[in-house]
Amino acid sequence: MAHASSEDIRKHVKVYFAVFAALAFLTVLTVAVSYLHLPLPKAILVALVVASIKGALVATFFMHLSSEKKIIYAILLLTVFFFAVLLLIPVLS
């Protein structure tokens, strides 16, 4: 079993702290946008964009998807596509 060097561990910890800072900032941004009293469609759009970025950060770094094979990305993109289709069904009908 290979052991990680202390330099590798420091690198990973630095990345995790950066992701934590980004998630904290995006959470503060979400709360700040709620005080802007945007029209409902724009508020939902902003909330979905921020939530998508946060979800992508969590999936990429905490779930280690950045080191996965291409098939994982293909499945993920297919899931996003079908999610978008499901969101559009009520709008188009």
Jmol script that loads the backbone (N, CA, C; Angstrom):
load data "model"
ATOM      1  N   MET A   1       0.844  -1.168   0.000  1.00  0.00           N
ATOM      2  CA  MET A   1       0.000   0.000   0.000  1.00  0.00           C
ATOM      3  C   MET A   1       0.890   1.232   0.000  1.00  0.00           C
ATOM      4  N   ALA A   2       0.664   2.105  -0.937  1.00  0.00           N
ATOM      5  CA  ALA A   2       1.487   3.306  -1.062  1.00  0.00           C
ATOM      6  C   ALA A   2       1.000   4.375  -0.086  1.00  0.00           C
ATOM      7  N   HIS A   3       1.946   5.030   0.550  1.00  0.00           N
ATOM      8  CA  HIS A   3       1.618   6.103   1.483  1.00  0.00           C
ATOM      9  C   HIS A   3       1.872   7.441   0.809  1.00  0.00           C
ATOM     10  N   ALA A   4       0.996   8.387   1.072  1.00  0.00           N
ATOM     11  CA  ALA A   4       1.141   9.719   0.493  1.00  0.00           C
ATOM     12  C   ALA A   4       2.205  10.490   1.260  1.00  0.00           C
ATOM     13  N   SER A   5       2.960  11.276   0.541  1.00  0.00           N
ATOM     14  CA  SER A   5       3.975  12.099   1.196  1.00  0.00           C
ATOM     15  C   SER A   5       3.297  13.278   1.878  1.00  0.00           C
ATOM     16  N   SER A   6       4.018  13.911   2.775  1.00  0.00           N
ATOM     17  CA  SER A   6       3.445  15.055   3.482  1.00  0.00           C
ATOM     18  C   SER A   6       3.168  16.211   2.518  1.00  0.00           C
ATOM     19  N   GLU A   7       3.937  16.305   1.450  1.00  0.00           N
ATOM     20  CA  GLU A   7       3.698  17.353   0.456  1.00  0.00           C
ATOM     21  C   GLU A   7       2.389  17.110  -0.292  1.00  0.00           C
ATOM     22  N   ASP A   8       2.105  15.850  -0.612  1.00  0.00           N
ATOM     23  CA  ASP A   8       0.837  15.517  -1.258  1.00  0.00           C
ATOM     24  C   ASP A   8      -0.349  15.826  -0.351  1.00  0.00           C
ATOM     25  N   ILE A   9      -0.201  15.513   0.911  1.00  0.00           N
ATOM     26  CA  ILE A   9      -1.277  15.779   1.866  1.00  0.00           C
ATOM     27  C   ILE A   9      -1.512  17.273   1.989  1.00  0.00           C
ATOM     28  N   ARG A  10      -0.443  18.052   2.078  1.00  0.00           N
ATOM     29  CA  ARG A  10      -0.583  19.513   2.156  1.00  0.00           C
ATOM     30  C   ARG A  10      -1.300  20.064   0.924  1.00  0.00           C
ATOM     31  N   LYS A  11      -0.962  19.503  -0.233  1.00  0.00           N
ATOM     32  CA  LYS A  11      -1.598  19.943  -1.476  1.00  0.00           C
ATOM     33  C   LYS A  11      -3.102  19.671  -1.439  1.00  0.00           C
ATOM     34  N   HIS A  12      -3.485  18.485  -0.992  1.00  0.00           N
ATOM     35  CA  HIS A  12      -4.903  18.135  -0.922  1.00  0.00           C
ATOM     36  C   HIS A  12      -5.638  18.986   0.116  1.00  0.00           C
ATOM     37  N   VAL A  13      -5.007  19.221   1.236  1.00  0.00           N
ATOM     38  CA  VAL A  13      -5.628  20.046   2.266  1.00  0.00           C
ATOM     39  C   VAL A  13      -5.831  21.464   1.758  1.00  0.00           C
ATOM     40  N   LYS A  14      -4.861  21.973   1.020  1.00  0.00           N
ATOM     41  CA  LYS A  14      -4.981  23.321   0.457  1.00  0.00           C
ATOM     42  C   LYS A  14      -6.153  23.390  -0.524  1.00  0.00           C
ATOM     43  N   VAL A  15      -6.323  22.359  -1.338  1.00  0.00           N
ATOM     44  CA  VAL A  15      -7.440  22.312  -2.286  1.00  0.00           C
ATOM     45  C   VAL A  15      -8.764  22.252  -1.526  1.00  0.00           C
ATOM     46  N   TYR A  16      -8.832  21.434  -0.480  1.00  0.00           N
ATOM     47  CA  TYR A  16     -10.069  21.313   0.294  1.00  0.00           C
ATOM     48  C   TYR A  16     -10.431  22.635   0.972  1.00  0.00           C
ATOM     49  N   PHE A  17      -9.445  23.350   1.483  1.00  0.00           N
ATOM     50  CA  PHE A  17      -9.718  24.651   2.085  1.00  0.00           C
ATOM     51  C   PHE A  17     -10.202  25.653   1.034  1.00  0.00           C
ATOM     52  N   ALA A  18      -9.641  25.596  -0.161  1.00  0.00           N
ATOM     53  CA  ALA A  18     -10.080  26.495  -1.228  1.00  0.00           C
ATOM     54  C   ALA A  18     -11.523  26.185  -1.633  1.00  0.00           C
ATOM     55  N   VAL A  19     -11.851  24.912  -1.734  1.00  0.00           N
ATOM     56  CA  VAL A  19     -13.217  24.524  -2.073  1.00  0.00           C
ATOM     57  C   VAL A  19     -14.172  24.942  -0.954  1.00  0.00           C
ATOM     58  N   PHE A  20     -13.758  24.763   0.296  1.00  0.00           N
ATOM     59  CA  PHE A  20     -14.578  25.201   1.420  1.00  0.00           C
ATOM     60  C   PHE A  20     -14.831  26.706   1.353  1.00  0.00           C
ATOM     61  N   ALA A  21     -13.791  27.474   1.059  1.00  0.00           N
ATOM     62  CA  ALA A  21     -13.943  28.929   0.961  1.00  0.00           C
ATOM     63  C   ALA A  21     -14.905  29.291  -0.169  1.00  0.00           C
ATOM     64  N   ALA A  22     -14.797  28.603  -1.296  1.00  0.00           N
ATOM     65  CA  ALA A  22     -15.696  28.868  -2.423  1.00  0.00           C
ATOM     66  C   ALA A  22     -17.139  28.521  -2.050  1.00  0.00           C
ATOM     67  N   LEU A  23     -17.344  27.392  -1.371  1.00  0.00           N
ATOM     68  CA  LEU A  23     -18.692  27.008  -0.962  1.00  0.00           C
ATOM     69  C   LEU A  23     -19.261  27.996   0.053  1.00  0.00           C
ATOM     70  N   ALA A  24     -18.431  28.450   0.972  1.00  0.00           N
ATOM     71  CA  ALA A  24     -18.886  29.436   1.956  1.00  0.00           C
ATOM     72  C   ALA A  24     -19.262  30.744   1.265  1.00  0.00           C
ATOM     73  N   PHE A  25     -18.429  31.184   0.322  1.00  0.00           N
ATOM     74  CA  PHE A  25     -18.728  32.406  -0.420  1.00  0.00           C
ATOM     75  C   PHE A  25     -20.032  32.271  -1.196  1.00  0.00           C
ATOM     76  N   LEU A  26     -20.221  31.140  -1.851  1.00  0.00           N
ATOM     77  CA  LEU A  26     -21.440  30.943  -2.634  1.00  0.00           C
ATOM     78  C   LEU A  26     -22.677  30.870  -1.735  1.00  0.00           C
ATOM     79  N   THR A  27     -22.521  30.352  -0.534  1.00  0.00           N
ATOM     80  CA  THR A  27     -23.635  30.340   0.414  1.00  0.00           C
ATOM     81  C   THR A  27     -23.991  31.762   0.835  1.00  0.00           C
ATOM     82  N   VAL A  28     -22.975  32.562   1.128  1.00  0.00           N
ATOM     83  CA  VAL A  28     -23.213  33.967   1.469  1.00  0.00           C
ATOM     84  C   VAL A  28     -23.849  34.691   0.284  1.00  0.00           C
ATOM     85  N   LEU A  29     -23.392  34.389  -0.923  1.00  0.00           N
ATOM     86  CA  LEU A  29     -23.966  34.987  -2.125  1.00  0.00           C
ATOM     87  C   LEU A  29     -25.440  34.622  -2.271  1.00  0.00           C
ATOM     88  N   THR A  30     -25.787  33.373  -2.000  1.00  0.00           N
ATOM     89  CA  THR A  30     -27.172  32.932  -2.074  1.00  0.00           C
ATOM     90  C   THR A  30     -28.045  33.726  -1.104  1.00  0.00           C
ATOM     91  N   VAL A  31     -27.566  33.896   0.116  1.00  0.00           N
ATOM     92  CA  VAL A  31     -28.329  34.649   1.113  1.00  0.00           C
ATOM     93  C   VAL A  31     -28.431  36.116   0.692  1.00  0.00           C
ATOM     94  N   ALA A  32     -27.338  36.680   0.187  1.00  0.00           N
ATOM     95  CA  ALA A  32     -27.345  38.086  -0.225  1.00  0.00           C
ATOM     96  C   ALA A  32     -28.319  38.320  -1.371  1.00  0.00           C
ATOM     97  N   VAL A  33     -28.376  37.396  -2.312  1.00  0.00           N
ATOM     98  CA  VAL A  33     -29.279  37.543  -3.453  1.00  0.00           C
ATOM     99  C   VAL A  33     -30.736  37.474  -2.993  1.00  0.00           C
ATOM    100  N   SER A  34     -30.993  36.728  -1.930  1.00  0.00           N
ATOM    101  CA  SER A  34     -32.376  36.635  -1.444  1.00  0.00           C
ATOM    102  C   SER A  34     -32.880  37.979  -0.920  1.00  0.00           C
ATOM    103  N   TYR A  35     -31.978  38.858  -0.507  1.00  0.00           N
ATOM    104  CA  TYR A  35     -32.373  40.175  -0.027  1.00  0.00           C
ATOM    105  C   TYR A  35     -32.563  41.193  -1.158  1.00  0.00           C
ATOM    106  N   LEU A  36     -32.248  40.816  -2.386  1.00  0.00           N
ATOM    107  CA  LEU A  36     -32.411  41.730  -3.518  1.00  0.00           C
ATOM    108  C   LEU A  36     -33.850  41.819  -4.004  1.00  0.00           C
ATOM    109  N   HIS A  37     -34.689  40.903  -3.579  1.00  0.00           N
ATOM    110  CA  HIS A  37     -36.101  40.874  -3.977  1.00  0.00           C
ATOM    111  C   HIS A  37     -36.243  40.890  -5.506  1.00  0.00           C
ATOM    112  N   LEU A  38     -35.535  39.976  -6.145  1.00  0.00           N
ATOM    113  CA  LEU A  38     -35.638  39.823  -7.598  1.00  0.00           C
ATOM    114  C   LEU A  38     -36.995  39.235  -7.963  1.00  0.00           C
ATOM    115  N   PRO A  39     -37.428  39.459  -9.202  1.00  0.00           N
ATOM    116  CA  PRO A  39     -38.644  38.762  -9.658  1.00  0.00           C
ATOM    117  C   PRO A  39     -38.426  37.249  -9.548  1.00  0.00           C
ATOM    118  N   LEU A  40     -39.493  36.522  -9.301  1.00  0.00           N
ATOM    119  CA  LEU A  40     -39.390  35.087  -9.021  1.00  0.00           C
ATOM    120  C   LEU A  40     -38.608  34.296 -10.076  1.00  0.00           C
ATOM    121  N   PRO A  41     -38.852  34.479 -11.372  1.00  0.00           N
ATOM    122  CA  PRO A  41     -38.072  33.697 -12.354  1.00  0.00           C
ATOM    123  C   PRO A  41     -36.568  33.987 -12.273  1.00  0.00           C
ATOM    124  N   LYS A  42     -36.195  35.246 -12.086  1.00  0.00           N
ATOM    125  CA  LYS A  42     -34.766  35.575 -11.983  1.00  0.00           C
ATOM    126  C   LYS A  42     -34.176  35.036 -10.694  1.00  0.00           C
ATOM    127  N   ALA A  43     -34.939  35.085  -9.612  1.00  0.00           N
ATOM    128  CA  ALA A  43     -34.456  34.558  -8.331  1.00  0.00           C
ATOM    129  C   ALA A  43     -34.223  33.049  -8.419  1.00  0.00           C
ATOM    130  N   ILE A  44     -35.138  32.362  -9.078  1.00  0.00           N
ATOM    131  CA  ILE A  44     -34.979  30.914  -9.248  1.00  0.00           C
ATOM    132  C   ILE A  44     -33.777  30.607 -10.127  1.00  0.00           C
ATOM    133  N   LEU A  45     -33.593  31.372 -11.188  1.00  0.00           N
ATOM    134  CA  LEU A  45     -32.451  31.168 -12.073  1.00  0.00           C
ATOM    135  C   LEU A  45     -31.129  31.359 -11.322  1.00  0.00           C
ATOM    136  N   VAL A  46     -31.031  32.435 -10.563  1.00  0.00           N
ATOM    137  CA  VAL A  46     -29.804  32.693  -9.799  1.00  0.00           C
ATOM    138  C   VAL A  46     -29.577  31.581  -8.781  1.00  0.00           C
ATOM    139  N   ALA A  47     -30.633  31.172  -8.088  1.00  0.00           N
ATOM    140  CA  ALA A  47     -30.497  30.105  -7.093  1.00  0.00           C
ATOM    141  C   ALA A  47     -30.044  28.796  -7.737  1.00  0.00           C
ATOM    142  N   LEU A  48     -30.598  28.472  -8.897  1.00  0.00           N
ATOM    143  CA  LEU A  48     -30.197  27.237  -9.580  1.00  0.00           C
ATOM    144  C   LEU A  48     -28.765  27.295 -10.079  1.00  0.00           C
ATOM    145  N   VAL A  49     -28.343  28.449 -10.574  1.00  0.00           N
ATOM    146  CA  VAL A  49     -26.961  28.588 -11.050  1.00  0.00           C
ATOM    147  C   VAL A  49     -25.989  28.430  -9.883  1.00  0.00           C
ATOM    148  N   VAL A  50     -26.268  29.109  -8.787  1.00  0.00           N
ATOM    149  CA  VAL A  50     -25.372  29.016  -7.622  1.00  0.00           C
ATOM    150  C   VAL A  50     -25.372  27.587  -7.075  1.00  0.00           C
ATOM    151  N   ALA A  51     -26.542  26.970  -6.978  1.00  0.00           N
ATOM    152  CA  ALA A  51     -26.621  25.593  -6.480  1.00  0.00           C
ATOM    153  C   ALA A  51     -25.897  24.620  -7.411  1.00  0.00           C
ATOM    154  N   SER A  52     -25.966  24.866  -8.706  1.00  0.00           N
ATOM    155  CA  SER A  52     -25.268  23.998  -9.665  1.00  0.00           C
ATOM    156  C   SER A  52     -23.757  24.120  -9.518  1.00  0.00           C
ATOM    157  N   ILE A  53     -23.289  25.328  -9.315  1.00  0.00           N
ATOM    158  CA  ILE A  53     -21.846  25.526  -9.107  1.00  0.00           C
ATOM    159  C   ILE A  53     -21.402  24.843  -7.817  1.00  0.00           C
ATOM    160  N   LYS A  54     -22.181  25.005  -6.762  1.00  0.00           N
ATOM    161  CA  LYS A  54     -21.839  24.363  -5.490  1.00  0.00           C
ATOM    162  C   LYS A  54     -21.857  22.838  -5.625  1.00  0.00           C
ATOM    163  N   GLY A  55     -22.867  22.320  -6.313  1.00  0.00           N
ATOM    164  CA  GLY A  55     -22.940  20.877  -6.528  1.00  0.00           C
ATOM    165  C   GLY A  55     -21.772  20.358  -7.342  1.00  0.00           C
ATOM    166  N   ALA A  56     -21.371  21.130  -8.352  1.00  0.00           N
ATOM    167  CA  ALA A  56     -20.229  20.726  -9.172  1.00  0.00           C
ATOM    168  C   ALA A  56     -18.941  20.720  -8.350  1.00  0.00           C
ATOM    169  N   LEU A  57     -18.782  21.695  -7.481  1.00  0.00           N
ATOM    170  CA  LEU A  57     -17.589  21.723  -6.616  1.00  0.00           C
ATOM    171  C   LEU A  57     -17.552  20.513  -5.693  1.00  0.00           C
ATOM    172  N   VAL A  58     -18.683  20.205  -5.077  1.00  0.00           N
ATOM    173  CA  VAL A  58     -18.735  19.057  -4.172  1.00  0.00           C
ATOM    174  C   VAL A  58     -18.462  17.767  -4.926  1.00  0.00           C
ATOM    175  N   ALA A  59     -19.102  17.601  -6.071  1.00  0.00           N
ATOM    176  CA  ALA A  59     -18.912  16.370  -6.843  1.00  0.00           C
ATOM    177  C   ALA A  59     -17.483  16.240  -7.358  1.00  0.00           C
ATOM    178  N   THR A  60     -16.915  17.342  -7.802  1.00  0.00           N
ATOM    179  CA  THR A  60     -15.575  17.293  -8.387  1.00  0.00           C
ATOM    180  C   THR A  60     -14.509  16.998  -7.348  1.00  0.00           C
ATOM    181  N   PHE A  61     -14.560  17.676  -6.215  1.00  0.00           N
ATOM    182  CA  PHE A  61     -13.458  17.556  -5.267  1.00  0.00           C
ATOM    183  C   PHE A  61     -13.738  16.597  -4.112  1.00  0.00           C
ATOM    184  N   PHE A  62     -14.907  16.684  -3.488  1.00  0.00           N
ATOM    185  CA  PHE A  62     -15.170  15.825  -2.337  1.00  0.00           C
ATOM    186  C   PHE A  62     -15.569  14.415  -2.734  1.00  0.00           C
ATOM    187  N   MET A  63     -16.157  14.268  -3.917  1.00  0.00           N
ATOM    188  CA  MET A  63     -16.514  12.939  -4.402  1.00  0.00           C
ATOM    189  C   MET A  63     -15.459  12.413  -5.377  1.00  0.00           C
ATOM    190  N   HIS A  64     -14.397  13.167  -5.576  1.00  0.00           N
ATOM    191  CA  HIS A  64     -13.227  12.775  -6.385  1.00  0.00           C
ATOM    192  C   HIS A  64     -13.574  12.441  -7.833  1.00  0.00           C
ATOM    193  N   LEU A  65     -14.534  13.161  -8.398  1.00  0.00           N
ATOM    194  CA  LEU A  65     -14.883  12.916  -9.796  1.00  0.00           C
ATOM    195  C   LEU A  65     -13.858  13.493 -10.755  1.00  0.00           C
ATOM    196  N   SER A  66     -12.961  14.336 -10.271  1.00  0.00           N
ATOM    197  CA  SER A  66     -11.958  14.923 -11.151  1.00  0.00           C
ATOM    198  C   SER A  66     -10.958  13.884 -11.659  1.00  0.00           C
ATOM    199  N   SER A  67     -10.864  12.759 -10.951  1.00  0.00           N
ATOM    200  CA  SER A  67      -9.917  11.732 -11.375  1.00  0.00           C
ATOM    201  C   SER A  67     -10.609  10.504 -11.960  1.00  0.00           C
ATOM    202  N   GLU A  68     -11.872  10.625 -12.289  1.00  0.00           N
ATOM    203  CA  GLU A  68     -12.617   9.486 -12.819  1.00  0.00           C
ATOM    204  C   GLU A  68     -12.433   9.346 -14.331  1.00  0.00           C
ATOM    205  N   LYS A  69     -12.900   8.242 -14.823  1.00  0.00           N
ATOM    206  CA  LYS A  69     -12.811   7.956 -16.252  1.00  0.00           C
ATOM    207  C   LYS A  69     -13.853   8.759 -17.029  1.00  0.00           C
ATOM    208  N   LYS A  70     -13.684   8.797 -18.327  1.00  0.00           N
ATOM    209  CA  LYS A  70     -14.575   9.571 -19.192  1.00  0.00           C
ATOM    210  C   LYS A  70     -16.008   9.052 -19.171  1.00  0.00           C
ATOM    211  N   ILE A  71     -16.214   7.764 -18.919  1.00  0.00           N
ATOM    212  CA  ILE A  71     -17.568   7.219 -18.903  1.00  0.00           C
ATOM    213  C   ILE A  71     -18.387   7.849 -17.781  1.00  0.00           C
ATOM    214  N   ILE A  72     -17.748   8.184 -16.672  1.00  0.00           N
ATOM    215  CA  ILE A  72     -18.450   8.835 -15.563  1.00  0.00           C
ATOM    216  C   ILE A  72     -18.972  10.189 -16.026  1.00  0.00           C
ATOM    217  N   TYR A  73     -18.143  10.944 -16.749  1.00  0.00           N
ATOM    218  CA  TYR A  73     -18.570  12.247 -17.264  1.00  0.00           C
ATOM    219  C   TYR A  73     -19.703  12.104 -18.274  1.00  0.00           C
ATOM    220  N   ALA A  74     -19.649  11.080 -19.092  1.00  0.00           N
ATOM    221  CA  ALA A  74     -20.714  10.851 -20.066  1.00  0.00           C
ATOM    222  C   ALA A  74     -22.032  10.558 -19.357  1.00  0.00           C
ATOM    223  N   ILE A  75     -21.986   9.741 -18.335  1.00  0.00           N
ATOM    224  CA  ILE A  75     -23.196   9.432 -17.568  1.00  0.00           C
ATOM    225  C   ILE A  75     -23.704  10.679 -16.858  1.00  0.00           C
ATOM    226  N   LEU A  76     -22.803  11.466 -16.312  1.00  0.00           N
ATOM    227  CA  LEU A  76     -23.190  12.697 -15.630  1.00  0.00           C
ATOM    228  C   LEU A  76     -23.850  13.682 -16.598  1.00  0.00           C
ATOM    229  N   LEU A  77     -23.279  13.837 -17.784  1.00  0.00           N
ATOM    230  CA  LEU A  77     -23.873  14.725 -18.783  1.00  0.00           C
ATOM    231  C   LEU A  77     -25.236  14.221 -19.246  1.00  0.00           C
ATOM    232  N   LEU A  78     -25.367  12.919 -19.379  1.00  0.00           N
ATOM    233  CA  LEU A  78     -26.653  12.342 -19.755  1.00  0.00           C
ATOM    234  C   LEU A  78     -27.695  12.614 -18.672  1.00  0.00           C
ATOM    235  N   THR A  79     -27.297  12.511 -17.422  1.00  0.00           N
ATOM    236  CA  THR A  79     -28.196  12.809 -16.311  1.00  0.00           C
ATOM    237  C   THR A  79     -28.627  14.265 -16.340  1.00  0.00           C
ATOM    238  N   VAL A  80     -27.687  15.168 -16.564  1.00  0.00           N
ATOM    239  CA  VAL A  80     -28.010  16.599 -16.644  1.00  0.00           C
ATOM    240  C   VAL A  80     -28.965  16.859 -17.800  1.00  0.00           C
ATOM    241  N   PHE A  81     -28.736  16.204 -18.930  1.00  0.00           N
ATOM    242  CA  PHE A  81     -29.618  16.375 -20.086  1.00  0.00           C
ATOM    243  C   PHE A  81     -31.051  15.955 -19.754  1.00  0.00           C
ATOM    244  N   PHE A  82     -31.205  14.773 -19.162  1.00  0.00           N
ATOM    245  CA  PHE A  82     -32.550  14.301 -18.840  1.00  0.00           C
ATOM    246  C   PHE A  82     -33.196  15.141 -17.740  1.00  0.00           C
ATOM    247  N   PHE A  83     -32.406  15.661 -16.823  1.00  0.00           N
ATOM    248  CA  PHE A  83     -32.934  16.569 -15.807  1.00  0.00           C
ATOM    249  C   PHE A  83     -33.480  17.835 -16.460  1.00  0.00           C
ATOM    250  N   ALA A  84     -32.738  18.357 -17.417  1.00  0.00           N
ATOM    251  CA  ALA A  84     -33.201  19.550 -18.137  1.00  0.00           C
ATOM    252  C   ALA A  84     -34.476  19.259 -18.916  1.00  0.00           C
ATOM    253  N   VAL A  85     -34.563  18.088 -19.514  1.00  0.00           N
ATOM    254  CA  VAL A  85     -35.778  17.707 -20.241  1.00  0.00           C
ATOM    255  C   VAL A  85     -36.962  17.633 -19.276  1.00  0.00           C
ATOM    256  N   LEU A  86     -36.744  17.047 -18.107  1.00  0.00           N
ATOM    257  CA  LEU A  86     -37.827  16.969 -17.126  1.00  0.00           C
ATOM    258  C   LEU A  86     -38.268  18.347 -16.645  1.00  0.00           C
ATOM    259  N   LEU A  87     -37.329  19.271 -16.548  1.00  0.00           N
ATOM    260  CA  LEU A  87     -37.694  20.633 -16.158  1.00  0.00           C
ATOM    261  C   LEU A  87     -38.472  21.348 -17.256  1.00  0.00           C
ATOM    262  N   LEU A  88     -38.201  21.004 -18.493  1.00  0.00           N
ATOM    263  CA  LEU A  88     -38.862  21.673 -19.614  1.00  0.00           C
ATOM    264  C   LEU A  88     -40.231  21.095 -19.947  1.00  0.00           C
ATOM    265  N   ILE A  89     -40.528  19.904 -19.500  1.00  0.00           N
ATOM    266  CA  ILE A  89     -41.824  19.274 -19.819  1.00  0.00           C
ATOM    267  C   ILE A  89     -42.992  20.144 -19.370  1.00  0.00           C
ATOM    268  N   PRO A  90     -43.022  20.642 -18.133  1.00  0.00           N
ATOM    269  CA  PRO A  90     -44.173  21.489 -17.753  1.00  0.00           C
ATOM    270  C   PRO A  90     -44.217  22.816 -18.525  1.00  0.00           C
ATOM    271  N   VAL A  91     -43.069  23.337 -18.899  1.00  0.00           N
ATOM    272  CA  VAL A  91     -43.037  24.606 -19.618  1.00  0.00           C
ATOM    273  C   VAL A  91     -43.573  24.437 -21.025  1.00  0.00           C
ATOM    274  N   LEU A  92     -43.253  23.344 -21.670  1.00  0.00           N
ATOM    275  CA  LEU A  92     -43.646  23.140 -23.058  1.00  0.00           C
ATOM    276  C   LEU A  92     -45.047  22.569 -23.222  1.00  0.00           C
ATOM    277  N   SER A  93     -45.636  22.049 -22.169  1.00  0.00           N
ATOM    278  CA  SER A  93     -46.972  21.450 -22.319  1.00  0.00           C
ATOM    279  C   SER A  93     -48.082  22.409 -21.955  1.00  0.00           C
TER     280      SER A  93
END
end "model"
wireframe off; spacefill off
backbone 0.3
color backbone group
